[in-house]
Amino acid sequence: MIAKTETIKNNLNPDFKANITVGYAFEQAQKFKFEVIDDDGAGSFDLIGTVETTLGNIMGARQQTFSADLKIPTDRKARGRIIIRAEGLEASNTVVRMQISCD
């Protein structure tokens, strides 16, 4: 796990504000898996869905805004949608530092 966002209670369309900073290596496939979980408290939770992609797909998306259907592994039906917005923080010949927020 790289990071975890804040918990948003009782919202069907949460807008997460936490930023996640990761290093971006241009010529490497950097795989990411996003999980959206409904935390019911007391250690009880339900998996809403997951999305797997690469950092290259996120950075290469139009306006660096990637969206995809959330799905659970046992069901191919979409259970919602995740929107991931990325922003490059600094330029470098070898590595770009960026910040990602999930909405």
Order of alpha helices (4+ residues) and beta strands (2+ residues): beta-beta-beta-alpha-beta-beta-beta
